[in-house]
Amino acid sequence: MPEDYFGIDGKRGSTRGQIISLLSEKWPLSAKEMHNSIVRKYKAKLSYQAIHKALCEMEKINVLESKDKKFQLNRRWLKLQKEFFEKTEARYNGP
C-alpha cells in the first residue's frame, strides 16, 4: 500500500492532512504562510478563511499549538499518535 494511501503526505488528503504534512516538514508557520504553501504545493483551491478555520479547529482539539500567531504540531499529540501506532503494530505482530 502506498505511503500516501490515506493522504498522509497531503496529496489526496483533507485540508487537515495537508496541514499536518506541511507542519511535519517546516514549522512554525502563520495562517498566511500555511495558506500560501498549501495552494502552491498541492494546487489546492482553498481560501485563506478555510485554512484559518481548520487551523483554529485543530488547535482547539490539541493537534496544533500556536505561539505568536504561528502554528506547529502539538508534541503531546505527536507522542500519543506514536504510542497508538506502536501498540497497534505490536498487536498485529502478535505474541
C-alpha positions in Angstrom: 0.0 0.0 0.0 1.5 3.4 -0.9 2.6 5.7 1.8 0.1 8.4 0.7 -2.9 6.0 0.7 -4.8 8.0 3.3 -3.4 11.3 2.3 -0.8 11.5 5.0 1.5 13.2 2.5 -1.2 15.7 1.8 -1.6 14.9 -1.9 -5.1 13.4 -1.7 -5.9 14.2 1.8 -8.1 16.6 3.5 -7.1 20.1 4.4 -6.2 18.8 7.9 -4.0 16.2 6.3 -2.2 18.8 4.2 -1.7 21.0 7.3 -0.2 18.1 9.2 2.0 17.2 6.3 3.4 20.7 5.8 4.0 21.2 9.6 5.8 17.9 9.7 8.4 19.4 7.3 8.6 23.1 8.4 7.3 24.9 11.5 6.1 27.2 12.9 4.0 28.7 10.2 1.4 31.5 10.2 -2.0 31.0 8.8 -1.0 33.1 5.8 2.2 31.1 5.2 0.2 27.9 5.6 -2.3 29.0 3.0 0.3 30.1 0.5 2.2 26.8 1.0 -1.0 24.6 0.5 -2.0 26.5 -2.6 1.5 26.3 -4.1 2.4 22.7 -3.1 -0.9 21.0 -3.5 -2.5 23.2 -6.2 -5.5 23.4 -3.8 -8.2 25.9 -4.4 -8.8 26.7 -0.7 -9.5 30.2 0.7 -7.4 31.7 3.4 -10.5 31.6 5.6 -10.9 27.8 5.1 -7.3 27.2 6.1 -7.6 29.6 9.1 -10.7 27.8 10.3 -9.1 24.4 10.0 -6.0 25.6 12.0 -8.2 27.0 14.8 -10.2 23.8 14.9 -7.1 21.7 15.1 -5.7 23.9 17.8 -8.9 23.6 19.8 -8.6 19.8 19.8 -4.9 19.9 20.6 -3.5 18.7 17.4 -1.8 22.0 16.9 -0.4 24.7 19.2 0.4 28.3 18.5 2.7 30.9 19.7 2.9 34.5 18.4 0.2 33.6 15.7 2.4 30.8 14.3 1.3 27.1 14.4 3.1 23.9 14.9 2.2 20.3 15.7 1.4 19.7 19.3 4.2 17.5 20.7 1.9 15.7 23.1 -0.4 14.9 20.2 2.6 13.5 18.3 3.6 11.3 21.2 0.0 9.9 21.5 0.0 9.1 17.8 3.3 7.4 18.1 2.2 5.3 21.1 -1.1 4.4 19.3 0.7 3.1 16.2 3.4 1.3 18.2 0.7 -0.6 20.2 -1.3 -1.3 17.1 1.8 -2.7 15.3 2.6 -4.9 18.4 -0.9 -6.3 18.4 -0.7 -7.1 14.7 2.7 -8.7 15.1 1.2 -11.0 17.7 2.7 -12.7 20.7 
